[in-house]
């Protein structure tokens, strides 16, 4: 990563959770950089509800991934790209603003390392802005959801590791998040991502069912890891015994296989898929 000013680093992390998570896990940064990241109000708010950023809202006020001022030229979308993002948003289940920001990330991924510095037009002219790009945006959206949860896991893990360079900051932030109801928020997130999978039609094809179920299990694993880390230290955790009982009841209803039993009610062949079954068993191991 090229050297950045503190503000640019924060903007980069606001834009993509993957860069944020990698930075947290490396633990290699100057004190000034660490201070700017750990005190940024936007990043702290996102940790309190990692999946909230990507959920569509009726008012369209979902927080943005955008670089904002001082970002690269790719942060400014031409009209064609804006129009495509607006059409893609309802299909992705996100706000128009988040769809635009995912398109920016897609441009970065697709064009990174290519000789576009001397391209006279918009870099979005080099992208295929058709329905063919929707699967890539959908995969990127799923990746960012998982990375946002993994960024939270990195903070929670750092709070328990005295040898981590950011141990003090992680512990302070973890205490604040837990005092503000993080465990309940995570459980609510698990209940949503482990519910009956949603498909594009009443008769989805085999590949769509497989993809949706796999992605749902991915998210369940990430949320459960965060829940375990959040409750790891009794000095930090404010676990509610009644909530723990409700969680146990839900795990029993799911047969310790996450969303797989509900999905298999309509798609019995899922139970015979070795990879999906193994993934569901991993969910059960964390329950």
Buried (B, 14 or more C-beta within 10 A) or exposed (E): EEEEEBEBBBBBBBBBBBBBBBBBBEBEBEEEBBEBBBEBEBBBEBBBBBBBBBBBEEEEEBBBBBBBEEBBEBBEBBEEBBEBBEBBBEEBBBBBBBBBBBBBBBBBEBBEEEEBEEEEEBBBEBBEBEEEBBEBBBEBBBBBBBBBBBBBBBBBBBBBEEEBBBBBBBBEBBBEBBEEEBBEBBBBBBEEBBEEBEBEEEEBEEEBBBBBBBBBBBBBBBBBBBBBBBBBBEEBBEBEEEEEEEBEEBBEEBEBBBBBBBBBEBBEEBBEBEEBBEBBBBBBEBB
